[in-house]
Amino acid sequence: MDLELQQQHILITGATSGIGLAIARRLAQLGAELTLCGRDRARCEALEHELGARTLVLDITDELAVKDAFSDLAPLDGLVNCAGISLLDAAIQVRAADLDAMLATNVRAAAIVAREAANNMLPPDARAVSSMSPARPRWSRWSTISATAPRRQRWTPRRGSCVSNWGHTVFGSIASTPR
C-alpha cells in the first residue's frame, strides 16, 4: 500500500498504548505530522521524544476539555479515534458503572472527538452531515456516513474505509454543499 502522508496532520486518540500506539508509530514512519492524545502524561512525553509528535494530555470523556483542546489545534487532515476501555464482567456480575464508563469513552467521547475533528477540518462555509449506527441493514455495506474534508485539499467527494473497534468495516462518504 502506497500512502503519502508527508505534511498530513493526523490526530490519534488513545495513542499511548495498544492499537493507537502501533498506528502512531506506523504513521510516523510514513511521514505524518502527528498530534497524539492520551491521559498518561509520562507516556505522552516519551512519545514526543520517540516520534517527534505533538501531544495532548487529555481525558476525552471531558467534553469541555476536548472542545478547549481543539480550539488550539492546528488544522487536521485526519483523525484516528483509538481511545477506548474494556471493563469485562461476567454476565451475572455486570455493573452499571462499568457499562456507563465504557459507553462514555467508547461511544460518547469518540463521537465528540469526531465532531470536533470534523469542525476543525471543514471550511467555515461548509455544512456537514454525520450519521453513525452499529446496526445496519443486511443489504447495506455502509454503517457510517459522514461529511468532512481537509482544509488543505479541494473540497471534493471521496471515500475511505477503516476498521472500527468492534471489527466491522466503517465507510465514509465526503461531500459538501456551501451555504
Summary of the structure (lengths in Angstrom):
residues: 179
radius of gyration: 16.8
end to end distance: 36.9
largest distance: 53.0
contacts: 492
relative contact order: 0.13
helix: 34%
strand: 21%
